[in-house]
Amino acid sequence: MAIEYIDADKCNGCEICIESCIQDCIRMEDEKAVIKYPEDCMSCFYCEMDCPTEAINVTPERNFPPLIAWR
Protein backbone atom coordinates (compact mmCIF):
# COMPACT_ATOMS: atom_id res chain seq x y z
CA MET A 1 0.00 0.00 0.00
CA ALA A 2 1.34 3.41 -0.87
CA ILE A 3 -0.85 5.43 1.49
CA GLU A 4 0.17 4.05 4.88
CA TYR A 5 -2.42 5.86 6.97
CA ILE A 6 -4.54 8.93 7.54
CA ASP A 7 -4.51 10.04 11.18
CA ALA A 8 -8.17 10.63 12.06
CA ASP A 9 -7.18 12.69 15.11
CA LYS A 10 -5.25 15.15 12.93
CA CYS A 11 -7.71 15.22 10.01
CA ASN A 12 -9.87 18.35 10.07
CA GLY A 13 -12.13 17.28 7.17
CA CYS A 14 -10.97 20.04 4.80
CA GLU A 15 -11.10 17.69 1.75
CA ILE A 16 -7.88 19.12 0.28
CA CYS A 17 -6.45 15.59 0.01
CA ILE A 18 -9.44 14.49 -2.06
CA GLU A 19 -8.88 17.34 -4.47
CA SER A 20 -5.13 16.58 -4.59
CA CYS A 21 -5.44 12.85 -5.25
CA ILE A 22 -5.04 12.27 -8.99
CA GLN A 23 -6.07 8.59 -8.61
CA ASP A 24 -9.22 9.30 -6.53
CA CYS A 25 -8.10 6.98 -3.66
CA ILE A 26 -9.42 9.05 -0.74
CA ARG A 27 -13.03 9.57 0.35
CA MET A 28 -14.80 11.26 3.26
CA GLU A 29 -16.56 9.22 5.95
CA ASP A 30 -17.98 10.81 9.09
CA GLU A 31 -16.31 14.12 8.17
CA LYS A 32 -12.84 12.49 8.07
CA ALA A 33 -10.67 11.41 5.14
CA VAL A 34 -10.28 7.65 4.68
CA ILE A 35 -8.29 5.50 2.27
CA LYS A 36 -10.85 3.84 0.00
CA TYR A 37 -8.75 2.49 -2.88
CA PRO A 38 -5.17 1.96 -1.62
CA GLU A 39 -4.32 -0.33 -4.53
CA ASP A 40 -4.79 2.60 -6.94
CA CYS A 41 -2.31 4.90 -5.15
CA MET A 42 0.70 5.83 -7.30
CA SER A 43 2.76 7.31 -4.41
CA CYS A 44 2.65 10.76 -5.97
CA PHE A 45 2.70 12.33 -2.45
CA TYR A 46 0.31 15.14 -3.47
CA CYS A 47 -2.15 14.35 -0.68
CA GLU A 48 0.64 14.21 1.91
CA MET A 49 2.25 17.45 0.70
CA ASP A 50 -1.05 19.35 0.51
CA CYS A 51 -2.48 18.23 3.87
CA PRO A 52 -2.46 21.30 6.16
CA THR A 53 -2.53 19.18 9.35
CA GLU A 54 0.06 16.56 8.25
CA ALA A 55 -2.47 13.78 8.83
CA ILE A 56 -1.42 11.67 5.81
CA ASN A 57 1.62 9.44 5.48
CA VAL A 58 2.57 7.99 2.08
CA THR A 59 5.35 5.48 1.50
CA PRO A 60 7.18 4.91 -1.78
CA GLU A 61 7.08 1.15 -1.15
CA ARG A 62 4.58 -0.89 -3.09
CA ASN A 63 3.28 -4.24 -1.81
CA PHE A 64 2.38 -5.77 -5.13
CA PRO A 65 4.48 -7.05 -8.01
CA PRO A 66 5.37 -4.63 -10.81
CA LEU A 67 3.80 -5.02 -14.22
CA ILE A 68 6.05 -6.75 -16.74
CA ALA A 69 5.73 -5.86 -20.41
CA TRP A 70 5.10 -8.69 -22.85
CA ARG A 71 7.70 -9.38 -25.48
JOKAVEN-V958673 format. One record per residue. RES is the residue in three letters. PHI is phi in radians with two decimals (none if undefined). PSI is psi in whole degrees, -180 to 180 (none if undefined). BURIAL is b if it has 16 or more other C-alpha atoms within 10 Angstrom, else e. Layout:
res->RES phi->PHI psi->PSI burial->BURIAL
res->RES phi->PHI psi->PSI burial->BURIAL
This chain:
res->MET phi->none psi->136 burial->b
res->ALA phi->-1.50 psi->-43 burial->b
res->ILE phi->-1.44 psi->113 burial->b
res->GLU phi->-1.29 psi->-49 burial->e
res->TYR phi->-2.88 psi->162 burial->e
res->ILE phi->-2.15 psi->118 burial->b
res->ASP phi->-1.32 psi->109 burial->b
res->ALA phi->-1.13 psi->-28 burial->e
res->ASP phi->-1.23 psi->-31 burial->e
res->LYS phi->-1.55 psi->-25 burial->e
res->CYS phi->-1.15 psi->128 burial->b
res->ASN phi->-1.81 psi->4 burial->e
res->GLY phi->1.31 psi->24 burial->e
res->CYS phi->-1.29 psi->-18 burial->e
res->GLU phi->1.22 psi->13 burial->b
res->ILE phi->-1.13 psi->-38 burial->e
res->CYS phi->-1.11 psi->-36 burial->b
res->ILE phi->-1.14 psi->-42 burial->b
res->GLU phi->-1.20 psi->-31 burial->e
res->SER phi->-1.38 psi->-27 burial->b
res->CYS phi->-1.30 psi->111 burial->b
res->ILE phi->-1.33 psi->-15 burial->e
res->GLN phi->-1.78 psi->-2 burial->e
res->ASP phi->1.07 psi->46 burial->b
res->CYS phi->-1.57 psi->-17 burial->b
res->ILE phi->-1.93 psi->140 burial->b
res->ARG phi->-2.31 psi->168 burial->b
res->MET phi->-1.77 psi->134 burial->e
res->GLU phi->-2.43 psi->126 burial->e
res->ASP phi->0.94 psi->42 burial->e
res->GLU phi->1.11 psi->23 burial->e
res->LYS phi->-2.29 psi->148 burial->b
res->ALA phi->-1.34 psi->138 burial->b
res->VAL phi->-2.34 psi->153 burial->b
res->ILE phi->-1.45 psi->114 burial->b
res->LYS phi->-1.71 psi->-39 burial->e
res->TYR phi->-2.25 psi->71 burial->e
res->PRO phi->-1.10 psi->-28 burial->b
res->GLU phi->-1.21 psi->-18 burial->e
res->ASP phi->-1.56 psi->-11 burial->e
res->CYS phi->-1.13 psi->133 burial->b
res->MET phi->-1.78 psi->8 burial->b
res->SER phi->0.99 psi->45 burial->b
res->CYS phi->-1.40 psi->-19 burial->b
res->PHE phi->1.24 psi->7 burial->b
res->TYR phi->-1.09 psi->-44 burial->b
res->CYS phi->-1.10 psi->-42 burial->b
res->GLU phi->-1.15 psi->-43 burial->b
res->MET phi->-1.20 psi->-35 burial->e
res->ASP phi->-1.51 psi->-14 burial->e
res->CYS phi->-1.18 psi->118 burial->b
res->PRO phi->-1.25 psi->-19 burial->e
res->THR phi->-1.86 psi->4 burial->e
res->GLU phi->0.97 psi->43 burial->e
res->ALA phi->-1.53 psi->-12 burial->b
res->ILE phi->-1.92 psi->137 burial->b
res->ASN phi->-2.18 psi->124 burial->b
res->VAL phi->-2.03 psi->139 burial->b
res->THR phi->-1.97 psi->146 burial->e
res->PRO phi->-1.34 psi->-10 burial->e
res->GLU phi->-1.33 psi->140 burial->e
res->ARG phi->-2.03 psi->138 burial->e
res->ASN phi->-1.76 psi->24 burial->e
res->PHE phi->-2.39 psi->155 burial->e
res->PRO phi->-1.17 psi->147 burial->e
res->PRO phi->-1.23 psi->156 burial->e
res->LEU phi->-1.32 psi->137 burial->e
res->ILE phi->-1.97 psi->128 burial->e
res->ALA phi->-1.22 psi->143 burial->e
res->TRP phi->-1.34 psi->150 burial->e
res->ARG phi->-1.73 psi->none burial->e
